[in-house]
Amino acid sequence: MKSTTVLQNIHKNIKHLRLVADLNQEKFARLLSINRSKLASYERGHTKQPDRDFVRKLALLYGLTLQDLYDKDLCHEKNLNQVKDKKQEISPLGLSLNDHGLKIRKSRKVIVSFKPSTSLFKILLDIREQAVVQSTGSANTYLNAFEVLTDKMLPLSSGAILITRKVNDPTQLTPNRQYVVQQKKQFFFRQLEAIQTEGNILQLSTMLPEDKTLHLPLNQIKNIHQVISFIIIGDDRKANFFIKKL
């Protein structure tokens, strides 16, 4: 049996996480597949022990553990994403695109380069110039690169590189496209499934088969990048690129 303090934490945390998402009880209950009266009972502590399936869904929604929800008072957490120390799926790299070609750096060391004559360079140059003309962002920050850090993203493996373009308006995201989402200092690589407009919740299906759908409040998202290309580096250190549909 859980202690009184632990149960008080879960009741307070349920309400606090709903307020973080800027949702009323009816919309939050719908998002978590329960009725509003049951959610209200959980928040007020009228139901001593919330349904375990509900708690699991709540944990998945915010990337927390069950222990986080029961043992921590999340009302005092300045950054909910720091509650759980997740292993990064991807990591940012340096990218430069100029008259000399495309170069991608890791810790200032060039790990991949393409000459101006390659089709990838020409495509990226065209995308960047179009962004500048449309005033959708700085030319220096519009294109970015990320390294995959896990072997669980098949067919991509650890060491693969993603080249992305920055998305300034989350409402312009396109289903069935891959995106890199930056939430504070955490990066996620996901395929977009749908946008949950109620309470500004962004809903992303995972690239990892064993994971569940990821839900992120838009006010906690720092940047969104659409994947343009994958770069695979072979055993012979030769880099091969694959252009994604834009």
N, C-alpha and C positions, 0 to 999 in steps of 0.2 A: 504494500500500500504506500502511495506517495505521501510525503509530508505536507502539512498545511502550507508551508512557505513555497514549496514546489508548485502546488496547485494554484496558489495565489499568483505566482509568476506566469503560468500558462494563460490564466484568464486575462491578466493585464497585457500580456504579449499579444494575444489575439486582437484585442481592441487597438493596441498601438500599431500593429502591422496593417490593420485596415486603414487607420488614419494616415499612415505613411503612403499608402496607395491612393489616398484622396477618394475613397469610395464610401458610400453610405452602406448600411447593413444589408439592404436588399440586393445591391449590385455585388457586394463582396460575397454574400451567401450564394448567389448565382454562379459566381466565378469558381467557388469551391464545392458546388453541387450539393448544397444543403438548403433548408428553408430558413427564412429570416428569423423566425421565432426561436429556432434552435441556436442560431448564431448569437442572438441577444442573450439567451440563457447562458451560453458559454462565457460571453463577455462579462456578465454580471456575477458569475460564479454560482448561479442557481443550479447548474449541472456540475457536480464536483469533478467528474472525470470526463473530459471531452472524448468523443469517439476517436479511436486510434487512426482510422482511415482519414478522418478530417485533419488530424494533426500531421499525418504524413504528407498530405496534399499541401498544407500550409508551409511545411518545411521545404518542400520542393519549389514552391512558389518564390521563396526568398533565398534559396540556396543554403538553408540552415540544416542543422541536425536536430533530431528529437531532443537531445540533451540541451542544445541551445535554447529551445523553446521552454523546456521545463526548469532548467537550472539557472538561467540568466534572466536578469531584468533588462529587457531590450530597450526600455524607455530611456535608459541612460547611455545607450550606444550611440556615439556620434556618427558612426559609419557602419551600417548593418552588414556591409560586405566584408568587414574586418572580423566579424564574429567567427567565421569559419575560415581557416587558412587553407585555401584551395590550391592545388597544384595547377600552375598555368598550363593551358592547352596550347597557346601560341605566345610568341614574344615579338615585339616590334624590332624592325631592322632599319638601317639607313638606306635611303634611295635617292639617287641623283640622276637627272636626265638632262643632257646638254648636247652640244655639237659633237662631243667626243663619244657619245653613246649612252647606254644605260649601265649604271653600276649599283650594286647592292652591297652594303657593308654590314659587318658584324664586329662590334668593338673596333671600329675604324679600319678594319681589314676588309679589302674587297674579296667577297666570296663568289660573286657571279657578275659577269659583264657581258654585254651584247653590243655589237657595232651598230652604227646608225643605219647600215644597210639591211638589218634584220626586220622582219615584219612586226615583231613585238615592239621594237623601238618606234616604228612608224605609227602603230596603233596607239601607243601610250602618248606620243607627242601630239597626235590629233585629238585625243581625249582631253589632254591638258589645255591645249589651245582653245578648244571649244568651251571649256570651263571658264577660262579667262575672258573670252568674248561675252559669255553669258553672266559674268560676274558672280559665279557660284562659289568662289573661294580663291585663296592665294595659290599661285602656281607652285609655290614651294611646299605647300602642305596638302595639296589636293590628291596627289598620288602617294601611296605608302606601301611598305612591304612588311611581311610578318613571316616568322619561321614557325613551322609546326613542331611541337615538342613532344608529341605522343605518337605511338604506333597504333592507336585505337581509331584513327580516322580514315580507315581504308576507303578508297584505294590510295589515299595519301599516307605517307609514312613519316616518321621523325626525320627532320632535315629538309622536308619539302618547303617551298617558299610560296606565299600568296602575295600577289600584287593587287592592290585595291585602289578604288577612288572614293573620296569622301562624299557622304550623303548629308546634305545640309537640312533637308526636310524629311523627317521620318514618315510623313504621310505619303511620300512618293516611293516608298519601298514596293518591290514587285514580288509576288509569290513565286515560289520555286526558283529563287536565286539564293546564292550564298553570301553571307554578310559576316563581317567582323564587328562585334559590338564591344565597346569599351565602357565599362561600368566602374567609375573611379579608377583604380589601378589594375583592375581585373579585365582580361580580354577573353571573349567567347567567340568561337567559330561555329556558326549555325546556318542551317537552311531555313529561310523564312517560310512559315506556314500561314500565318494570318496576323492581322493587327487587331487587338482587342481595344476598341475605342472607349469603352466604359472605364472612366477613371484613368484614361491614358496609360493603359497597360499594353506593352508590346509582347506578343506571344510568338515564341520561336521554337520550332521543333529542333531536336538535337541531331548532330551528325553522328553521334555515338548511339548505336542500337540499344544499349542497355540503359540509357538515360531517358528521363521523361522530358516532356515539353517544358521549356524555360519561359517564365513570365517575368518581365522587368518593367517597373514603373518608369515612364519616359523621363520623369524629373530626376532619375538617378543615372541616366545614360549620358556619358560625356561625349562620345563620338560613335558614329556608325559608318562603316566602310563597305562598299560593295566589291566583291571579288571579281577581278577582271581576268586574271590569269593564274595558273599554277605553274611552278617551275620545279622540275624533278631533276636532281643531280645524281647521275649514275656512279657506279663504282669507279669508272674511268675519269671521274670529275667533270664529265661533259654534261652541260645543262640543257635540258629539253623543256620547251614551254608549250602550254596548252591554253588557248584563248577560250574564255567562257562567253556564253551568250549574254549580251547586255540588254 
